[in-house]
Amino acid sequence: MVAFASVDDLALLTGRTFTAAQEEQATALLDAASAYLRGVIGQDVYPATSSTYTAYPLGGREDLPQWPVVSVDTVERDGVAIDYTYRPGYIKVSGDDPVDITFTWGHDTIPPELNRLTCVLVAQSLAVLDAGVGLNAGGISSVAIDDFKVSFAEGGAGTGMTLTPHAENSVRQQFGRGSVDVAESVQ
């Protein structure tokens, strides 16, 4: 997937200039931060993507598996286009027989908040790496200047050792029972 921020975005926000080797590391960190945010969100939101999947409406209603919906392109039953009604996040069709839905979802441009949060996550990782302690699960709780010292928070719920309830729900939604498998995805 495409990262929510570029090395140039990160350089602008942090006031840093990256060497070629640092750019490679920053790119990997931006990719990891973007993947983390997608996991927290529970879906892909960028870039805009067209997908086709087979749905099994219940009571004629089918909730679309991704958001935001840009358009519902086709709804077919047995290869023939059928009438449907679109409502935010779902469609209504006649009957409960399977339908093939092609729809477009996601943002055309990176949402500014996701760009910013990606850079913040990477900047936090870079601060730890700059301190020479490598990546870790605990957070930095303080940094002293005289007689240089870095203190780390205890492990546990506040340091990234556990997922937030929202992130846990997102992981369950993505990989648990009841998730919708998108049969075909074209970017």
N, C-alpha and C positions, 0 to 999 in steps of 0.2 A: 504494500500500500504506500501511498504518497504521504510523506511527513507533513505535519501541520505547520512547520516552520522550516526556513532554510538557514544555512550557516550565515548568510548575510543578515537575516533577521536577528539571529543570535548575537552576531558581532555588533549590530546597531544598539541592541538593548543592553548589552553588557559592556560596551565600550572597549571590546577586545579586538585584537588583530590575530588571526589564526595562521600558523604555518601550514604547509601542505599536510604534514602528518597530523597536526591538530585538527585540521578540517575533516580528515577522514574519521577521527575519533568523534568530533562534534556531529558529523552526519549520522554515525551509528547511534549516538546518544539521542539525537532528534528522532530517529526512527523508533527507538525504544520508548521514548516519552510519548510519541504519537500512538504507538500500539497500546501503551498503558491507558491513555485517555480513551481510546476506542473501547477498551475493556471496561472502563468505568462507565462510559456512556451506554454500552451494551449493544452498539451497532456501529456500522460505518456511516459517517455523515458527509464525508468528502473523499474523493471527488464525486460529482453526479454520475450515476451509473444506471444503466438499463438492465433489468433482470426479468427472466421468465421462469415461472414455476407453476407446478400443478397444485391447485388448491382444492380443498374439500369443504365447501360452504356448509355452515350449520344454520338452518332456518333461512337459507338464502343469503346469509351474511358471511363475508370473508374479510378478516382483518389483514391489512397489508403488513408484511414483516419488517419493513424499513421505513424510516422517517427522516427528513420531510419528503413527502410525495410531491414530485414535480408534475407528473402526469400519469394517467392510466392510458397506456397506448392501445392495447387490445385485450379483449376477454373472449376466449373461444371455448366452445364445447365440441368435442369430436372434430376439431379442425375448422369449425364454422363460427364466425363472429356472432356473438349474442348481445342482446341489450343488457345494460347494467346501469346502475345509478351509483355515482361516486359521492361519498361523504368523507369528511376529513378522517383519514386513517383506515377507511374500509370501503368495500363496495357491496352492493346488493344485487343479487341475480335471482331469477326464478328457479326454484328447485334447489336440491342439495347434491345433484350429480357433479362430479369433478369438472373443474374449468382450468384452462391454462391462461394465466394472467401475465401480461408483459407490462411493466410499469417502469418509470424513471423516478429515481429518488436521490436525495443528497443535495449538497450545495455546489454551485458552479465555482465559487471562490471560497477560500479558507475563511471560516468564521474568525474574526479578530480575537475573540476570547480564547479560542483553541490555539491560535498562533501564540498568544501571550503566555498561556499556561504551559505550552510545550517549552518555550524558552525558559520559563521559571524553573520547570523540572530539570532541564539540562543545566542551568546555571547552578542549581543546588548540587548536582552531581559533580560539576566542574570544581566547585569550591572544595568538596571533599577530595577530589583527585589532586587539586593544586596543593592541598595540605600534605600530600604524599602518603596518604593512608589507604588509598585504593577505594573501590566501591564497597559499601557495607550496608547492613540493614538498619543500623541505629542512626539516628540523626545527630548532627553536631548541635550541642547545647550552648557552647561558648568558644570563643577564640580570643586568646590574649596576644598582645603585641610584644611587650617586654618579656624576655625569656620565653620565646614563642611556645605556646601551649594550645592544644586543641582538646576540648572535652566533648565526650559523646553522651547522649541521653541513654538511659537504660533501655534495653530491648523491651518490646511489648507493644501494646495497642497504639501508642502514640508515635511510634518510630517506623512504621511501615512493615512491622513483623506480622501484622494481621490486616485483612482487608476491611474496609468500611462496610457497613451493612449494604449500602448502595452498590458497591463493587461486587459483593457476594451475590446480590440479586442479579446483577448484570451477568456474572459468570454462569449462574444457574439458568438464566434466560438463554444465553448463547449455546450452552452445552448440555443443558438438562432436558428432561422430557417435555414434549410439547413445542419444541423449537421447530421453525419452518426451514426446511432445506431448500435453498434456491438452486434449482436444477441447472440453470444456465445464466451466466453473468457476462455481460459485454461492457467493456469500459471504453 
